Amino acid sequence: MDLRPNDPGIEDERALRAVAFDLGNVMIYWDPRLLYRKLLPSEEAVDHFLATVCTSEWNHRLDAGLPLAEGIAERIARFPEHEALIRAYGERFREMMLPMPASIALLDELQARGIRLFALSNWNADTFEQTRLEFPFLERFEGLVISGAVGLAKPDPRIYRHLLDANALAAEEVLFVDDRPANVEAGRASGIESLLFEGVGPLRAALAFRGLL
């Protein structure tokens, strides 16, 4: 992992005063296989269902603002033989997630250093509201930008601008952390120092390098 700032000419990392975290697979492990392994007879069946029915492209549209009920109805109309499995996507969404304690622990450390905390997450608005109380650590964020709620999803550059504008932040004072390279590159293109999440150890080292821990 490259710990250096994007711009090698930047000498004063103390300008960073806020960290914006992705949530899925940075703070909360998310994988629909956690649910569908309970509902389907084999890993092959799980992979086939997620590749053809409740696909990543469909999930991205949910994240980008498609209401959950509409998305479920659309899939059922197309794949009526899988109605029960499709409904489970919404009804049992919580079973796709596990908290990531080592990542969550960083929030307390950053807060103790006076660092402002924000979340910038691709997450359907309906499933977020269904499950948010299951994750008390979300209260530690000063601001939450949930893609489904704002109708924009990473890597759309407008969602990064929304994060900045909604929270009166300057791009140069924010560090953004995400597990997807495309989202990291979009953050950098928006002028935000951005890191690819590759585990808590490398992230802790990167935060310490920047004087945030």
N, C-alpha and C positions, 0 to 999 in steps of 0.2 A: 504494500500500500504506500502510495506517495503521500508523505505527511506535509509536503510543502504547499504553501498557498498557490492558487492558480497563477498569479502574476509574480514571477520571480523578482520583480522590482519592488514589491511591497516589503517594507522593512518593519512596519509597526503593526503587529497583529493585535495590539491592544485596542484597535478600533472595533474589534468584534465585541459586541455586548449582548447578543441574542443568539440562541440556537433554535432552529426550526427542524423538528424531527418528523419524518414519515412515521406512520404507526405500524402498518402491516409489515411483518417480518423485520422490523427494527425494534419496536416495543411490544408487539403482539404477534406471536407466530400464527400465521393464517395459511391454511391449506384445506380446500374442500375435501381432500382425500380423508381427512380425519373423520368426517361424517360419513362419506359414502363407502368407506371400508366396513362400516356397520350395516349398511343397507344392501350391498351387492356382494355376490359370492366370491369374487376373485379380484386381484389387482388388475388383471386384464379388463374385466368388466368395468371397473372404476375408471380406468384410463379411457376406455371407449366412450363411456357416458360423458365424461368431462371434455372429450375431444369433439363430440358430435351434438350433444344436447345442451347442457349448461356449460358453455364454452368460455374461454377467457375473453373472447371478443364480446360476447353477451354480457359477461360480468363487467367489462369496461364500460359498456353503455349504461349499466346500472350505476356504476360509479360516477359517470358523467351527468347523471340527472334523470335517467329513466326511472319513473316510480316503480317500486318493487312489484306492486300488484299488476301493473301493465306488463312488466317483464315476465312475470310468472304466467300470466294469461297468454302472452305471445308464444311462449315455449310450449305450453299445454296444447294450444291450437295446432302447433306444428308437430308435436310429438305426443299425441294423446295417450299412447300406450305407456308413457312414462310419467303420467300425471302425479302419482304419489311421490315419486322421486323428485320431481320438479318442485312440488309444493314444499318438500323437506328443505329445499335450498333456503327458503325464507323462514319457515317455521322453526328450523333447527340450526340456524346460522351460527349460534353461539358455540355449537359443537365443532365448528371448524377452527376454533381459536384457542390459543394458550398464551398466558402472559409470559413475558421474557424477563425474569427477575433481575438478571445482571444488567440489562439495559435500563430497566426502570430505576435501579439504584443510582444510576448516573444523574438522574433528575435532582435528587436531594443534594448531591455534591455540587452540581451546577448552581442550584438555588442558593446554597450556602456561600457561594462566591459572588452572589449578586447578579448572576446571568439570567436574563429574561428568557422564558421558555415558551415556545409555540409549537403547534402541530400543523403539518400540511400533509393531508392524507387523502388518497383515493379510496373512498368508502361511500357506498350507497347511503343516502340520508335515512331511509327507513330502517335498514339493518343497524345503522349506527345508533339510532334512537332506541331500538329494541335492546341493545346490548351495552350501552355506554355505562350503565350503573354497575355492570359486572367488573369494571376496571376503574377503581377509585383513583388510581394515579392520574387519570385524565384531568382531575381537578387541579393538578399542579401547573397545567398550562395556562398561561395568561390569555392566549387566544387559540382557538381551534378553527382551522379552515378545512372543512369536510367537503370534498369535491361534489358529492351528490346534492349538498345543500346550496352550493353556489352555481351549480350547472356547468362546471368546468372541471376537467380532469388533467392531471399531469400526463404527458409533458407539454400540454398547451401553455404557452408562455403567459397567457392572461391570468392563470391561477397564481403564478408567482407575483405578478403585479398586484393581484388582489391581496395576497398575504401582506405585502409591503404597505399598500394604501390603507387597508382596513385597520392596521395596527400602528400607523404612523412611523414606519420603519424606513431607514435608508438601506439600500442594498448592501453597502459596504460595511454595515454593522451586524450583518446576519451571516451565520454559518448554517447551511442546510445539509441534512444527512438523509440519504435514501438508499434503498437496496437495489434500485434498478438503474443501470447505466444511462438509459435514455432520459430518465428524470433528473439525474445528476447533471448531464450535459445541458439540459434545458435550464436548470438553475444557473449554471455558469454563464449561459448565453444571456440570462437576465441580469447579469452583473453580481450574482450572489455567490460567495465562496461556497463550494459544494463538495461534499465527500461521499464516496461510495461506501456504504456499510458492508463490512466484511467480517464482522464479529466485534464483540465488546472490547477485546484486547487491542486490536488496531485502532478502534474508535477512541478508546481512552488515551492511547498514545498521541493520536492526532489532536485531541482536545488539549492535552497537556502541552504539546508543542506550541499551540497557539495561546497558551497562558490562560485557558479557560478552566482548567483543573489544577 
